[in-house]
Amino acid sequence: MKNIAVFVLLVLACFSGFAVNLVSMNRKQVEQAFVNKTAVSTPTDNLNGHTIDNTFSMFLDGHGKIWGKMAHKPANQPQMDEGVYTIKRDSTFYITWQH
């Protein structure tokens, strides 16, 4: 029993070194990460509240316009869309798509 307790303490000590605190990005960091760049999602995405197997790419220009495209056209949905985005002072990020 003593060996198990020592093992558990050693494992906890090892994992505590890997603990990470999540911190929100500020507005400048959001702009540096996304504006004038293409971002690509993981192969699983969310469309209208449903998880789908598809990759989504988006490009934000420096003037508030955004373009997006699914790798594979979803049924009854457009493959491409465009819209506008706003990054508020508190780094809240808003996107309004045409579709």
C-alpha positions as CSV (number, residue, x, y, z in Angstrom):
1,M,0.0,0.0,0.0
2,K,2.9,2.3,0.8
3,N,4.4,1.7,-2.7
4,I,1.1,2.7,-4.3
5,A,0.9,6.0,-2.3
6,V,4.5,6.8,-3.3
7,F,3.8,6.1,-6.9
8,V,0.6,8.3,-6.9
9,L,2.6,11.1,-5.3
10,L,5.3,10.8,-7.9
11,V,2.8,10.8,-10.8
12,L,1.0,13.9,-9.4
13,A,4.4,15.7,-9.0
14,C,5.3,14.9,-12.6
15,F,2.0,16.1,-14.0
16,S,1.8,19.2,-11.9
17,G,4.9,20.4,-13.8
18,F,2.8,20.3,-17.0
19,A,-0.2,22.2,-15.7
20,V,-1.1,25.2,-17.8
21,N,-3.3,28.2,-17.1
22,L,-5.4,29.3,-20.0
23,V,-5.2,33.0,-20.7
24,S,-7.3,34.9,-23.2
25,M,-5.6,36.6,-26.1
26,N,-5.6,40.4,-26.1
27,R,-6.8,42.3,-29.2
28,K,-3.3,42.7,-30.6
29,Q,-2.6,39.0,-30.2
30,V,-5.8,38.1,-32.0
31,E,-5.0,40.5,-34.9
32,Q,-1.4,39.1,-35.1
33,A,-2.7,35.5,-35.2
34,F,-5.6,35.9,-37.7
35,V,-5.6,39.1,-39.7
36,N,-4.0,38.8,-43.2
37,K,-3.5,35.1,-42.6
38,T,-5.4,32.0,-43.6
39,A,-6.5,29.8,-40.6
40,V,-7.6,26.2,-41.1
41,S,-9.7,24.2,-38.7
42,T,-9.2,20.6,-37.5
43,P,-10.8,18.0,-39.8
44,T,-13.9,18.1,-37.5
45,D,-16.0,21.2,-37.6
46,N,-19.3,22.5,-36.5
47,L,-22.0,23.5,-38.9
48,N,-25.4,24.7,-37.7
49,G,-24.9,23.0,-34.3
50,H,-23.9,19.7,-35.8
51,T,-20.4,18.1,-35.8
52,I,-19.3,17.3,-39.3
53,D,-16.1,15.8,-40.8
54,N,-14.9,18.7,-42.9
55,T,-12.1,21.2,-42.8
56,F,-12.9,24.9,-42.7
57,S,-10.4,27.6,-44.0
58,M,-10.9,31.3,-43.4
59,F,-9.0,34.5,-44.4
60,L,-9.5,37.8,-42.6
61,D,-8.3,40.9,-44.5
62,G,-7.1,44.0,-42.6
63,H,-10.3,45.9,-43.4
64,G,-13.0,43.8,-41.7
65,K,-13.9,41.4,-44.5
66,I,-13.7,37.6,-44.1
67,W,-13.9,34.7,-46.5
68,G,-14.5,31.1,-45.6
69,K,-14.5,27.8,-47.4
70,M,-15.3,24.2,-46.5
71,A,-12.9,21.6,-48.0
72,H,-16.0,19.5,-49.1
73,K,-19.3,21.1,-49.9
74,P,-21.8,20.3,-47.2
75,A,-25.3,19.1,-48.3
76,N,-27.7,21.9,-48.9
77,Q,-25.1,24.5,-47.8
78,P,-22.7,26.7,-49.7
79,Q,-19.1,25.6,-49.8
80,M,-17.9,29.2,-49.7
81,D,-19.1,32.2,-47.8
82,E,-18.0,35.8,-47.0
83,G,-18.9,38.3,-44.4
84,V,-17.5,40.9,-42.0
85,Y,-15.6,40.6,-38.7
86,T,-15.0,42.9,-35.8
87,I,-12.4,42.6,-33.0
88,K,-13.5,44.6,-30.0
89,R,-11.1,46.4,-27.7
90,D,-11.6,43.6,-25.1
91,S,-10.6,41.1,-27.9
92,T,-14.1,39.7,-28.3
93,F,-14.3,38.5,-31.9
94,Y,-17.5,38.8,-34.0
95,I,-18.2,37.3,-37.4
96,T,-21.3,37.9,-39.5
97,W,-21.6,35.6,-42.5
98,Q,-23.8,36.2,-45.5
99,H,-25.2,32.6,-45.3
